[in-house]
Amino acid sequence: MAERPLIALNKSVPYETGLHWVVYAGPVLWIIVATVVSAWFRDAAATIFIFAIALFPTLIGFIRAGLVRRRTRFVLTTRRLTATTGILRQRSLELVINKIESIAINEPF
């Protein structure tokens, strides 16, 4: 998040962040489900087959979550709040601070 093309030089940036790592929960859930389902089978071929089927959506999910997490950012300046997201098509939302009633920032650890 080093580049700041939307921010003018006369504004200070008190806070800049991206998405939480919890976006990886879906692919991790696929791995857990595949492990639980394969535990029901005693056959090694069935276990390998289940993991092979679960591997494709898991890899796609990890790639998608990584791209979404990398391409989403939120910037709070002294004048506005900017949210930018999108992988193929970038969307930006800018809100003037005077029109925002409240902002809550919660960061674990």
Z-matrix of the N, CA and C atoms (Angstrom, degrees):
N
C 1 1.437
C 2 1.522 1 110.94
N 3 1.303 2 117.31 1 38.57
C 4 1.445 3 121.38 2 -176.51
C 5 1.528 4 112.16 3 -80.61
N 6 1.329 5 117.92 4 -34.23
C 7 1.448 6 119.50 5 -177.28
C 8 1.518 7 110.72 6 -82.84
N 9 1.332 8 116.00 7 139.91
C 10 1.462 9 121.71 8 -178.29
C 11 1.523 10 109.69 9 -134.25
N 12 1.324 11 118.15 10 72.09
C 13 1.463 12 119.43 11 -175.42
C 14 1.522 13 113.58 12 -73.25
N 15 1.318 14 119.12 13 -21.43
C 16 1.457 15 121.21 14 -175.51
C 17 1.529 16 112.95 15 -91.34
N 18 1.321 17 116.91 16 -2.39
C 19 1.451 18 120.15 17 -173.08
C 20 1.523 19 109.38 18 -106.70
N 21 1.315 20 116.15 19 125.92
C 22 1.459 21 120.48 20 178.33
C 23 1.530 22 109.63 21 -74.98
N 24 1.307 23 115.18 22 163.68
C 25 1.458 24 119.95 23 -176.05
C 26 1.523 25 113.34 24 -72.40
N 27 1.315 26 118.89 25 -22.37
C 28 1.457 27 120.82 26 -176.38
C 29 1.528 28 113.23 27 -88.90
N 30 1.310 29 118.95 28 7.12
C 31 1.459 30 122.38 29 179.46
C 32 1.520 31 108.95 30 -109.96
N 33 1.310 32 116.66 31 142.20
C 34 1.463 33 119.14 32 173.81
C 35 1.526 34 108.88 33 -97.47
N 36 1.325 35 116.43 34 152.80
C 37 1.456 36 122.65 35 -177.56
C 38 1.524 37 108.21 36 -112.25
N 39 1.335 38 117.54 37 94.74
C 40 1.464 39 118.40 38 179.18
C 41 1.525 40 113.57 39 -74.09
N 42 1.347 41 117.94 40 -22.46
C 43 1.464 42 119.17 41 -176.80
C 44 1.521 43 110.42 42 -152.68
N 45 1.343 44 115.90 43 134.37
C 46 1.461 45 122.46 44 175.85
C 47 1.520 46 107.60 45 -144.14
N 48 1.337 47 116.39 46 133.27
C 49 1.462 48 119.94 47 -176.59
C 50 1.519 49 110.53 48 -150.17
N 51 1.324 50 115.46 49 176.18
C 52 1.458 51 122.96 50 176.47
C 53 1.518 52 109.24 51 -131.60
N 54 1.322 53 115.99 52 -162.03
C 55 1.455 54 120.28 53 179.90
C 56 1.524 55 111.59 54 -76.86
N 57 1.296 56 115.87 55 154.26
C 58 1.460 57 123.51 56 178.29
C 59 1.527 58 109.84 57 -72.84
N 60 1.319 59 117.16 58 156.49
C 61 1.464 60 121.27 59 -179.05
C 62 1.523 61 112.45 60 -68.69
N 63 1.310 62 118.72 61 -7.15
C 64 1.458 63 121.76 62 -179.23
C 65 1.530 64 111.98 63 -66.33
N 66 1.336 65 118.35 64 -10.41
C 67 1.469 66 120.15 65 175.70
C 68 1.522 67 111.49 66 -63.40
N 69 1.335 68 117.37 67 -16.04
C 70 1.465 69 121.49 68 177.12
C 71 1.535 70 112.12 69 -85.75
N 72 1.322 71 118.94 70 3.91
C 73 1.467 72 121.89 71 -177.15
C 74 1.530 73 112.46 72 -65.75
N 75 1.315 74 118.45 73 -36.02
C 76 1.466 75 121.41 74 179.62
C 77 1.512 76 113.30 75 -60.89
N 78 1.340 77 118.63 76 -52.38
C 79 1.466 78 119.07 77 177.48
C 80 1.533 79 113.57 78 -62.45
N 81 1.319 80 116.74 79 -35.87
C 82 1.470 81 119.44 80 177.75
C 83 1.527 82 109.75 81 -65.95
N 84 1.333 83 116.33 82 -36.66
C 85 1.469 84 120.34 83 177.60
C 86 1.528 85 110.64 84 -63.64
N 87 1.335 86 117.94 85 -37.88
C 88 1.470 87 121.11 86 175.79
C 89 1.523 88 111.04 87 -59.69
N 90 1.323 89 117.03 88 -42.30
C 91 1.457 90 120.34 89 179.50
C 92 1.527 91 111.12 90 -64.89
N 93 1.327 92 116.45 91 -41.42
C 94 1.469 93 120.38 92 179.65
C 95 1.525 94 110.56 93 -65.02
N 96 1.332 95 117.24 94 -44.26
C 97 1.467 96 120.84 95 179.46
C 98 1.529 97 110.29 96 -62.88
N 99 1.329 98 117.65 97 -42.47
C 100 1.462 99 120.35 98 178.93
C 101 1.526 100 111.36 99 -63.56
N 102 1.311 101 117.25 100 -37.22
C 103 1.463 102 120.73 101 178.38
C 104 1.518 103 111.27 102 -67.28
N 105 1.324 104 117.20 103 -43.86
C 106 1.469 105 120.70 104 -179.80
C 107 1.519 106 110.90 105 -66.29
N 108 1.327 107 117.09 106 -43.50
C 109 1.466 108 120.07 107 -179.55
C 110 1.520 109 110.85 108 -66.49
N 111 1.334 110 117.62 109 -40.73
C 112 1.461 111 119.70 110 -179.45
C 113 1.526 112 112.10 111 -71.24
N 114 1.323 113 118.11 112 -19.37
C 115 1.466 114 120.68 113 177.13
C 116 1.531 115 111.25 114 -68.69
N 117 1.328 116 117.57 115 -22.27
C 118 1.468 117 121.12 116 179.35
C 119 1.525 118 111.83 117 -73.62
N 120 1.323 119 116.62 118 -22.83
C 121 1.460 120 120.66 119 -177.18
C 122 1.525 121 110.30 120 -98.40
N 123 1.336 122 115.99 121 138.66
C 124 1.465 123 121.12 122 176.94
C 125 1.526 124 111.61 123 -93.40
N 126 1.313 125 116.30 124 -14.02
C 127 1.457 126 121.76 125 -176.45
C 128 1.533 127 109.95 126 -82.23
N 129 1.330 128 116.70 127 131.21
C 130 1.464 129 120.69 128 -179.61
C 131 1.519 130 111.61 129 -67.76
N 132 1.329 131 118.05 130 -34.62
C 133 1.463 132 121.16 131 179.98
C 134 1.532 133 110.80 132 -65.63
N 135 1.340 134 116.83 133 -38.95
C 136 1.466 135 120.05 134 178.49
C 137 1.526 136 110.66 135 -67.17
N 138 1.319 137 117.47 136 -38.58
C 139 1.464 138 121.41 137 178.82
C 140 1.526 139 110.75 138 -64.40
N 141 1.318 140 117.16 139 -44.15
C 142 1.464 141 121.05 140 178.69
C 143 1.523 142 110.38 141 -64.76
N 144 1.325 143 117.17 142 -39.57
C 145 1.462 144 121.36 143 178.83
C 146 1.529 145 111.06 144 -62.89
N 147 1.323 146 116.87 145 -43.78
C 148 1.471 147 120.59 146 -179.42
C 149 1.527 148 110.51 147 -64.95
N 150 1.333 149 116.53 148 -43.41
C 151 1.459 150 118.87 149 178.72
C 152 1.528 151 111.35 150 -66.22
N 153 1.322 152 117.57 151 -35.46
C 154 1.463 153 120.04 152 178.21
C 155 1.524 154 111.13 153 -65.41
N 156 1.324 155 116.87 154 -38.98
C 157 1.466 156 120.42 155 177.82
C 158 1.527 157 110.73 156 -69.87
N 159 1.317 158 118.03 157 -38.09
C 160 1.468 159 121.18 158 -179.47
C 161 1.526 160 111.85 159 -77.20
N 162 1.314 161 118.20 160 -19.16
C 163 1.456 162 120.88 161 -177.47
C 164 1.527 163 112.24 162 -67.64
N 165 1.312 164 118.29 163 -39.62
C 166 1.465 165 121.37 164 -177.64
C 167 1.531 166 112.66 165 -62.25
N 168 1.348 167 119.94 166 -54.46
C 169 1.472 168 117.68 167 178.71
C 170 1.530 169 112.76 168 -65.77
N 171 1.331 170 116.85 169 -27.05
C 172 1.461 171 119.22 170 178.22
C 173 1.517 172 110.79 171 -67.83
N 174 1.334 173 117.26 172 -45.43
C 175 1.456 174 120.42 173 178.73
C 176 1.526 175 111.69 174 -64.72
N 177 1.320 176 116.67 175 -43.50
C 178 1.464 177 120.43 176 177.28
C 179 1.528 178 109.94 177 -61.83
N 180 1.321 179 117.26 178 -41.04
C 181 1.466 180 121.14 179 179.13
C 182 1.516 181 112.87 180 -64.74
N 183 1.338 182 117.33 181 -42.08
C 184 1.464 183 120.23 182 177.81
C 185 1.524 184 111.47 183 -65.25
N 186 1.324 185 117.37 184 -40.99
C 187 1.468 186 120.26 185 179.05
C 188 1.522 187 110.29 186 -65.25
N 189 1.326 188 116.94 187 -45.44
C 190 1.464 189 121.01 188 -179.84
C 191 1.521 190 111.31 189 -62.99
N 192 1.351 191 116.92 190 -45.92
C 193 1.465 192 120.63 191 -179.86
C 194 1.523 193 111.27 192 -62.89
N 195 1.323 194 116.85 193 -39.29
C 196 1.456 195 119.97 194 178.15
C 197 1.516 196 112.60 195 -64.83
N 198 1.335 197 116.43 196 -42.58
C 199 1.458 198 119.95 197 178.23
C 200 1.524 199 112.00 198 -65.93
N 201 1.320 200 116.55 199 -43.83
C 202 1.468 201 120.19 200 179.39
C 203 1.525 202 110.43 201 -63.48
N 204 1.321 203 116.30 202 -42.25
C 205 1.465 204 119.77 203 -179.28
C 206 1.524 205 111.01 204 -66.66
N 207 1.312 206 116.58 205 -38.10
C 208 1.454 207 120.15 206 -178.64
C 209 1.531 208 112.41 207 -73.26
N 210 1.325 209 117.73 208 -32.26
C 211 1.457 210 121.60 209 -174.94
C 212 1.528 211 114.05 210 -96.54
N 213 1.319 212 118.74 211 9.74
C 214 1.459 213 122.13 212 178.56
C 215 1.515 214 109.11 213 -115.06
N 216 1.321 215 115.72 214 130.25
C 217 1.456 216 118.65 215 176.51
C 218 1.524 217 110.28 216 -146.58
N 219 1.296 218 113.91 217 153.03
C 220 1.452 219 122.66 218 178.03
C 221 1.525 220 107.37 219 -126.83
N 222 1.318 221 116.46 220 127.77
C 223 1.462 222 121.47 221 -177.90
C 224 1.520 223 108.36 222 -125.03
N 225 1.324 224 115.60 223 127.28
C 226 1.461 225 122.50 224 175.73
C 227 1.521 226 107.50 225 -109.14
N 228 1.326 227 116.69 226 114.68
C 229 1.460 228 121.11 227 176.98
C 230 1.514 229 108.42 228 -106.53
N 231 1.322 230 115.60 229 -177.14
C 232 1.464 231 119.09 230 179.22
C 233 1.518 232 112.36 231 -72.11
N 234 1.339 233 117.25 232 -15.84
C 235 1.463 234 120.37 233 -177.29
C 236 1.526 235 114.87 234 -115.38
N 237 1.344 236 117.89 235 -24.59
C 238 1.462 237 118.76 236 -174.70
C 239 1.529 238 111.87 237 -155.14
N 240 1.313 239 114.46 238 165.06
C 241 1.455 240 123.28 239 173.22
C 242 1.521 241 107.04 240 -111.99
N 243 1.339 242 116.57 241 126.35
C 244 1.456 243 121.98 242 -177.75
C 245 1.518 244 109.42 243 -119.63
N 246 1.324 245 116.91 244 129.48
C 247 1.463 246 122.98 245 175.30
C 248 1.527 247 107.28 246 -119.94
N 249 1.331 248 116.23 247 124.86
C 250 1.455 249 121.70 248 -179.54
C 251 1.518 250 108.44 249 -126.24
N 252 1.344 251 116.83 250 129.89
C 253 1.460 252 121.53 251 -179.44
C 254 1.519 253 109.83 252 -148.02
N 255 1.304 254 115.78 253 161.20
C 256 1.455 255 120.37 254 175.32
C 257 1.508 256 112.29 255 132.02
N 258 1.339 257 116.16 256 140.57
C 259 1.457 258 121.28 257 178.59
C 260 1.529 259 109.19 258 -97.67
N 261 1.300 260 117.62 259 -60.10
C 262 1.458 261 121.46 260 179.31
C 263 1.528 262 111.99 261 -92.19
N 264 1.302 263 116.48 262 -35.29
C 265 1.459 264 122.37 263 179.41
C 266 1.516 265 107.43 264 -123.26
N 267 1.303 266 117.55 265 117.05
C 268 1.457 267 121.07 266 -176.43
C 269 1.525 268 110.26 267 -87.29
N 270 1.317 269 115.18 268 131.85
C 271 1.457 270 122.38 269 178.12
C 272 1.524 271 108.74 270 -118.37
N 273 1.327 272 116.34 271 137.15
C 274 1.458 273 121.29 272 179.88
C 275 1.514 274 109.18 273 -126.88
N 276 1.316 275 114.63 274 144.97
C 277 1.458 276 121.77 275 176.94
C 278 1.515 277 107.11 276 -132.07
N 279 1.314 278 116.53 277 127.65
C 280 1.454 279 121.06 278 178.46
C 281 1.519 280 108.92 279 -122.68
N 282 1.306 281 115.10 280 129.20
C 283 1.455 282 121.28 281 177.47
C 284 1.521 283 108.79 282 -120.64
N 285 1.320 284 116.41 283 131.80
C 286 1.451 285 121.03 284 177.34
C 287 1.530 286 108.47 285 -73.71
N 288 1.320 287 116.36 286 137.27
C 289 1.468 288 121.23 287 -175.97
C 290 1.520 289 111.87 288 -59.06
N 291 1.330 290 118.10 289 -33.62
C 292 1.470 291 120.53 290 -179.31
C 293 1.525 292 112.28 291 -63.29
N 294 1.321 293 117.92 292 -24.97
C 295 1.460 294 121.23 293 -178.29
C 296 1.518 295 113.48 294 -94.31
N 297 1.331 296 117.37 295 -2.67
C 298 1.460 297 121.87 296 179.23
C 299 1.517 298 108.46 297 -94.83
N 300 1.330 299 115.56 298 130.16
C 301 1.460 300 119.89 299 -178.42
C 302 1.522 301 111.96 300 -80.18
N 303 1.351 302 116.95 301 -44.22
C 304 1.452 303 119.54 302 179.67
C 305 1.529 304 110.08 303 -156.74
N 306 1.318 305 115.34 304 153.66
C 307 1.461 306 122.42 305 177.14
C 308 1.519 307 106.83 306 -132.75
N 309 1.323 308 116.08 307 129.32
C 310 1.473 309 121.50 308 176.16
C 311 1.516 310 108.40 309 -116.49
N 312 1.330 311 116.83 310 126.60
C 313 1.455 312 122.27 311 179.51
C 314 1.526 313 107.29 312 -117.90
N 315 1.324 314 116.19 313 115.29
C 316 1.465 315 121.78 314 177.85
C 317 1.506 316 109.31 315 -117.32
N 318 1.326 317 116.86 316 120.48
C 319 1.452 318 121.84 317 178.12
C 320 1.524 319 109.35 318 -124.76
N 321 1.316 320 117.58 319 119.32
C 322 1.459 321 118.38 320 175.86
C 323 1.517 322 110.24 321 -74.63
N 324 1.304 323 115.43 322 145.42
C 325 1.473 324 123.55 323 178.02
C 326 1.486 325 111.09 324 56.29
